[in-house]
Structures are given as C-alpha cells and as structure tokens.
Amino acid sequence: MAAVDHAGHNHARLTSDTGSRRLAFAFALILAFMAAEVVAGIVFHSLALLSDAAHMLTDAGALGLSLLVIKLVARPARGDLTFGLKRTEILSAQANGFTLLVLAGLVIYEGISRLVTPPQPQGLPILVIALAGVAVNLGATWQLSGANRRSLNLEGAYQHVVTDLAAFVATAIAGAVILATGWVRADAVAALVVAVLMLRSAFGLLRDSGRVLLEAAPEGMSVDEIGRAIAAHPHVDSIHDLHVWEVSSGFTSLSAHVLVHPGDDCHAIRRELEHALRERFGIEHTTLQVDHRDEERLLTISSAAASPRSAPPARS
C-alpha cells in the first residue's frame, strides 16, 4: 500500500520561538498592570480606567490565546488534519475581533450614561496611572511589533495592545483636562474614544479573518490576473476550475485544470507553471491537473454507407 505524505509542500512557519518570547513578555506586562488598574479605577471612580482595564483583560486573553495557537499551528499535519491546525490562528483572530466588538458596545453604553450623569473622578490619579499605562503598553507594543504580523493570530494580539496604548493616551488627556478645568465628563468622552478605536480594530480583524474562512483569494491578489498568466503560457490551450484561497495567513493555495496542445509534455508544462506561480505571485502550494486537449472529431456518414430508404409511393 502506498504511503500517504501530508508534507509534500514546504509550508513556511509564520511564528517562531522569538515570537513566543515576545508574546510572553508582553503578556506578563499587560497582566500585571491590569490588576493595578482595576483597583485604581474602583478607588478613583474612573470609567476610563475601568474600560482600559477591561480592554487589558481582553489583551491578556488575546496574548494567552496567541501563545497557545502558536503551539497548535506548529503541529505537523497528520491523519484527517491534512493541513494540521493552521486555521486555529484564524479562529483566534475571530475571537479577538468579536471580543473587541462586545467590549466596545459595553463601553459605549456606560460612556453615554456617564455623560448624562457623570461621577466625580479625580484628575491627578487618572493622569498618573494613565501615563504609567502608556509606558507599559509602549513596551508591549514594541515587543509585538518585532513579531511576524503576517499571522492574523499575532496581528490580533497586536491590535489589542495598540488600541490599549491609544486608550491610555486618551485617558491621560482626560485626566489632564479634569485636573486643569474640573470638567468631569472628559472621562466619559475618553471612554467613548476608546470604544471607537475598539470598533475599528474589531472590524479589521473580522474582515480579514472572514475572508480566510470564506476561502476568498488573499487581499490584493487578482484571480483574473493569475488566470491570464497561466493562459499566456505558449503551450496552454485553456484553463478551467481555477480556485485560489488562503488556508491560513500567508499560506495561499491554488488548484486548476489546464489543457495543453496535443503532443505537448504535460509534466514539463506543469513544472513551468508551478515555477511561474511561485516566482510571480508567491503561491507555493499548487495543484495543477494538466491534460491534453481532445482533438475535435466530426462524425461523418457516407451516403454509400447509409441504409437504403424506399421511395415514397407515388400519388395518383
């Protein structure tokens, strides 16, 4: 019985031990500061701080999930999982996007409530804690910016941390406004700014991961252009059933049925097409069925071979 090999193509790994270390460092920073921020938000009655803490909780969850996904993605393909667990990173990006979406809704609801009936947050503690948060998130963002963000798994974690960095900047501005002018509604306004940033990040993650789940062609890659490039080969007669999709981030697959001229070398042409697709479009995982075009055969019936037909009876 012939052996079955799932590793016929070299699938580039988008994550590494370096990426894991960067994630782990950012995870530790976020988790430690989140605990301090929850306490500060409760003590100083700051919705902006509490919304940042809630977001940092999702950051910690996103980073923890990303660490797990890195290990799952690295597992080799075997058995029924012919692509391994590479799509777990897409599920991670979906989870991050939905989490940001839900949190944004909660913060918007509470922020509007506090615009109507504002509490009395203290400006100085909010400003100090927010500036500390800016420093912590700058460290986490710097770590994650050095990771391979072609992976939607890592991009999801990065978006969480960058959004939180912007949120701390907005919170620091709110604290300074309250300290300088006494306008306590600045805290709720800052929370609404955070919510808008959450929605923006959520939309991007859900859109990009949704394209992969729907097996659409990678963004920026034209299927028509790929088809024309294959059809332009001098020995290609026609191309049918062209499919281009992403299995996971940066892992593009292509399949097609290609007809070549009678007498051409199907195997040599397939190798040439695979090389062209790899060099021009960066597609390494290709499944090309290359066959000869059937020659047209017209059925002709000789009049001599036709069965004799009796003449119609004469009419009187």
C-alpha positions as CSV (number, residue, x, y, z in Angstrom):
1,M,0.0,0.0,0.0
2,A,1.4,3.4,-1.0
3,A,2.4,5.7,1.9
4,V,0.4,8.9,2.4
5,D,2.6,12.0,2.9
6,H,1.0,15.3,4.1
7,A,4.3,17.1,3.9
8,G,4.7,17.3,0.2
9,H,5.0,21.1,0.2
10,N,7.2,23.2,2.4
11,H,4.7,25.4,4.3
12,A,6.6,28.4,5.8
13,R,6.1,28.8,9.5
14,L,4.9,32.3,10.3
15,T,5.6,32.0,14.0
16,S,8.8,31.2,15.9
17,D,10.4,30.8,19.3
18,T,11.2,34.5,19.1
19,G,7.6,35.4,18.5
20,S,6.6,33.2,21.5
21,R,9.1,35.0,23.8
22,R,7.9,38.4,22.6
23,L,4.3,37.4,23.3
24,A,5.1,36.0,26.7
25,F,6.9,39.2,27.7
26,A,4.0,41.4,26.6
27,F,1.6,39.1,28.3
28,A,3.4,39.5,31.7
29,L,3.4,43.3,31.4
30,I,-0.3,43.5,30.5
31,L,-1.4,41.1,33.2
32,A,0.5,42.9,36.0
33,F,-0.7,46.4,35.1
34,M,-4.3,45.3,34.5
35,A,-4.6,44.2,38.1
36,A,-3.3,47.6,39.3
37,E,-5.6,49.5,37.0
38,V,-8.8,47.6,38.2
39,V,-8.0,48.7,41.8
40,A,-7.3,52.3,40.7
41,G,-10.5,52.5,38.6
42,I,-12.6,51.4,41.5
43,V,-10.9,53.6,44.1
44,F,-11.0,56.8,41.9
45,H,-14.4,56.2,40.2
46,S,-12.9,56.4,36.7
47,L,-14.8,54.7,33.9
48,A,-11.9,55.4,31.5
49,L,-9.6,53.4,33.8
50,L,-12.0,50.6,34.2
51,S,-12.7,50.4,30.5
52,D,-8.9,50.3,29.9
53,A,-8.7,47.5,32.5
54,A,-11.4,45.6,30.7
55,H,-9.7,46.0,27.5
56,M,-6.4,44.9,29.1
57,L,-8.2,41.8,30.3
58,T,-9.0,41.0,26.7
59,D,-5.4,41.9,25.8
60,A,-4.2,39.3,28.3
61,G,-6.7,36.8,27.0
62,A,-5.7,37.5,23.4
63,L,-2.0,37.2,24.2
64,G,-2.5,34.0,26.1
65,L,-4.6,32.6,23.3
66,S,-2.0,33.6,20.7
67,L,0.7,31.7,22.7
68,L,-1.5,28.6,22.6
69,V,-2.2,29.0,18.9
70,I,1.5,29.3,18.1
71,K,2.0,25.8,19.6
72,L,-1.1,24.4,17.8
73,V,-0.1,25.8,14.4
74,A,3.4,24.3,14.7
75,R,2.0,20.8,15.0
76,P,2.6,18.7,11.8
77,A,-0.3,17.6,9.6
78,R,-1.4,14.0,10.2
79,G,-4.5,11.8,9.9
80,D,-7.6,13.7,8.9
81,L,-6.0,17.1,9.6
82,T,-4.2,17.3,6.3
83,F,-3.4,21.0,6.8
84,G,-2.6,20.5,10.5
85,L,-4.1,23.1,12.9
86,K,-3.0,26.1,10.9
87,R,-6.5,27.6,10.8
88,T,-6.6,27.9,14.6
89,E,-4.9,31.3,14.1
90,I,-7.9,32.4,12.1
91,L,-10.3,31.3,14.8
92,S,-8.1,33.2,17.3
93,A,-8.4,36.4,15.2
94,Q,-12.2,35.9,15.0
95,A,-12.4,35.6,18.8
96,N,-10.3,38.7,19.3
97,G,-12.5,40.6,16.8
98,F,-15.7,39.6,18.5
99,T,-14.3,40.3,22.0
100,L,-13.4,43.9,20.9
101,L,-16.8,44.3,19.4
102,V,-18.7,43.3,22.6
103,L,-16.4,45.4,24.8
104,A,-16.9,48.4,22.6
105,G,-20.7,48.1,22.9
106,L,-20.5,47.9,26.7
107,V,-18.1,50.9,26.9
108,I,-20.4,53.0,24.6
109,Y,-23.4,52.2,26.8
110,E,-21.7,53.1,30.0
111,G,-19.9,56.1,28.5
112,I,-23.2,57.7,27.3
113,S,-24.7,57.0,30.8
114,R,-21.9,58.9,32.4
115,L,-22.2,61.8,30.0
116,V,-25.7,62.2,31.3
117,T,-25.0,61.7,35.0
118,P,-21.2,62.0,35.5
119,P,-19.5,60.7,38.6
120,Q,-16.7,62.7,40.2
121,P,-13.4,61.2,39.1
122,Q,-10.1,62.6,40.4
123,G,-7.9,64.0,37.7
124,L,-4.4,63.5,39.2
125,P,-4.7,59.7,39.9
126,I,-6.2,59.2,36.5
127,L,-3.4,61.1,34.8
128,V,-0.6,59.3,36.7
129,I,-2.0,55.8,36.2
130,A,-2.7,56.5,32.5
131,L,0.9,57.7,31.9
132,A,2.1,54.5,33.6
133,G,-0.2,52.6,31.3
134,V,1.3,54.4,28.2
135,A,4.7,53.3,29.3
136,V,3.7,49.6,29.9
137,N,1.8,49.4,26.6
138,L,4.7,51.1,24.7
139,G,6.9,48.2,26.0
140,A,4.3,45.6,24.9
141,T,3.7,47.2,21.5
142,W,7.4,47.4,20.9
143,Q,7.8,43.7,21.6
144,L,4.9,42.7,19.4
145,S,5.9,45.0,16.5
146,G,9.0,42.9,16.1
147,A,7.0,39.7,15.7
148,N,5.8,38.4,12.3
149,R,2.5,40.2,11.9
150,R,1.6,38.4,8.7
151,S,0.0,35.9,11.0
152,L,-3.6,37.1,11.8
153,N,-3.1,35.4,15.2
154,L,-0.2,37.8,16.1
155,E,-1.9,40.7,14.3
156,G,-5.0,40.2,16.5
157,A,-2.9,40.4,19.7
158,Y,-1.0,43.4,18.3
159,Q,-4.3,45.3,17.6
160,H,-5.4,44.7,21.1
161,V,-2.3,46.2,22.6
162,V,-2.1,49.1,20.1
163,T,-5.7,50.0,20.8
164,D,-5.0,49.9,24.5
165,L,-2.0,52.2,24.1
166,A,-4.2,54.7,22.3
167,A,-6.8,54.3,25.0
168,F,-4.2,55.2,27.7
169,V,-3.2,58.3,25.8
170,A,-6.9,59.4,25.6
171,T,-7.3,58.6,29.4
172,A,-4.2,60.7,30.2
173,I,-5.6,63.6,28.3
174,A,-8.9,63.2,30.1
175,G,-7.1,63.2,33.5
176,A,-5.2,66.4,32.5
177,V,-8.5,68.1,31.4
178,I,-10.2,67.2,34.7
179,L,-7.2,68.4,36.7
180,A,-7.0,71.7,34.8
181,T,-10.6,72.6,34.3
182,G,-12.7,70.3,36.5
183,W,-14.8,69.1,33.5
184,V,-15.5,65.5,34.8
185,R,-17.3,64.5,31.6
186,A,-13.8,64.3,29.9
187,D,-13.5,60.8,31.5
188,A,-16.6,59.5,29.7
189,V,-15.5,61.2,26.4
190,A,-12.2,59.4,26.6
191,A,-14.0,56.1,27.2
192,L,-16.1,56.7,24.0
193,V,-12.9,57.4,22.1
194,V,-11.5,54.1,23.3
195,A,-14.7,52.4,22.1
196,V,-14.4,53.8,18.6
197,L,-10.8,52.5,18.5
198,M,-12.0,49.1,19.6
199,L,-14.7,49.1,16.8
200,R,-12.1,50.0,14.2
201,S,-9.7,47.1,15.3
202,A,-12.6,44.7,15.6
203,F,-13.8,45.4,12.0
204,G,-10.3,44.9,10.6
205,L,-9.8,41.6,12.3
206,L,-13.3,40.2,11.5
207,R,-13.0,41.3,7.8
208,D,-9.5,39.8,7.3
209,S,-10.2,36.5,9.1
210,G,-13.6,36.3,7.5
211,R,-12.0,36.4,4.1
212,V,-9.9,33.3,5.0
213,L,-12.9,31.4,6.4
214,L,-14.9,32.2,3.2
215,E,-11.9,30.9,1.3
216,A,-11.6,34.1,-0.7
217,A,-8.4,34.9,-2.6
218,P,-5.9,36.8,-0.5
219,E,-6.5,40.5,-0.4
220,G,-4.6,42.3,-3.2
221,M,-4.3,39.1,-5.2
222,S,-6.2,39.1,-8.5
223,V,-7.6,35.7,-9.6
224,D,-8.2,37.1,-13.1
225,E,-4.6,38.1,-13.4
226,I,-3.4,34.7,-12.2
227,G,-5.7,33.0,-14.8
228,R,-4.4,35.2,-17.6
229,A,-0.8,34.5,-16.6
230,I,-1.5,30.7,-16.8
231,A,-3.4,31.1,-20.1
232,A,-0.5,33.1,-21.5
233,H,1.8,30.1,-21.5
234,P,2.6,29.3,-25.1
235,H,1.5,25.6,-24.7
236,V,-1.6,26.2,-22.7
237,D,-4.8,25.9,-24.7
238,S,-7.3,26.8,-21.9
239,I,-7.8,26.8,-18.1
240,H,-10.8,25.6,-16.1
241,D,-11.9,25.4,-12.5
242,L,-9.4,27.9,-11.2
243,H,-9.5,28.3,-7.4
244,V,-7.3,30.5,-5.2
245,W,-7.7,30.7,-1.4
246,E,-5.9,31.0,1.9
247,V,-5.6,28.1,4.2
248,S,-4.1,30.4,6.8
249,S,-2.2,33.7,6.9
250,G,0.4,33.7,4.2
251,F,-0.4,30.1,3.1
252,T,-2.1,30.5,-0.3
253,S,-3.3,27.5,-2.2
254,L,-4.3,27.2,-5.9
255,S,-5.9,24.5,-7.9
256,A,-6.8,24.4,-11.6
257,H,-7.5,22.2,-14.6
258,V,-5.2,23.1,-17.5
259,L,-5.5,21.9,-21.1
260,V,-2.4,21.9,-23.3
261,H,-2.0,21.3,-27.0
262,P,-1.9,17.7,-28.3
263,G,1.6,16.2,-28.1
264,D,3.0,18.7,-25.5
265,D,4.8,17.4,-22.4
266,C,2.2,17.8,-19.6
267,H,4.7,17.2,-16.8
268,A,7.2,19.8,-18.1
269,I,4.5,22.4,-18.6
270,R,3.1,21.7,-15.1
271,R,6.6,22.3,-13.6
272,E,6.9,25.6,-15.6
273,L,3.6,26.8,-14.4
274,E,4.3,26.0,-10.8
275,H,7.6,27.9,-11.1
276,A,5.9,30.9,-12.6
277,L,3.2,31.0,-10.0
278,R,5.8,30.8,-7.2
279,E,8.0,33.5,-8.7
280,R,5.3,35.9,-9.8
281,F,2.6,35.5,-7.2
282,G,4.4,33.8,-4.3
283,I,2.0,30.8,-4.5
284,E,3.9,27.7,-3.4
285,H,1.0,25.2,-2.7
286,T,-0.4,24.4,-6.2
287,T,-2.4,21.5,-7.5
288,L,-2.5,21.6,-11.3
289,Q,-4.2,18.9,-13.4
290,V,-2.6,19.2,-16.8
291,D,-4.2,17.2,-19.7
292,H,-4.1,17.3,-23.5
293,R,-6.9,19.0,-25.3
294,D,-9.1,16.5,-27.1
295,E,-8.9,16.8,-30.8
296,E,-12.2,17.5,-32.5
297,R,-13.6,14.5,-34.3
298,L,-16.5,15.1,-36.6
299,L,-18.8,12.2,-37.2
300,T,-19.4,11.9,-41.0
301,I,-21.7,9.4,-42.6
302,S,-21.0,8.3,-46.1
303,S,-24.0,8.4,-48.4
304,A,-23.0,5.0,-49.7
305,A,-22.9,3.6,-46.3
306,A,-26.3,4.9,-45.5
307,S,-29.2,2.4,-45.3
308,P,-31.3,2.5,-48.4
309,R,-34.6,4.1,-48.0
310,S,-37.6,3.1,-50.0
311,A,-39.1,5.8,-52.2
312,P,-42.3,7.3,-51.1
313,P,-45.3,5.9,-53.0
314,A,-46.4,7.9,-56.0
315,R,-49.5,9.9,-55.5
316,S,-52.2,9.4,-58.1
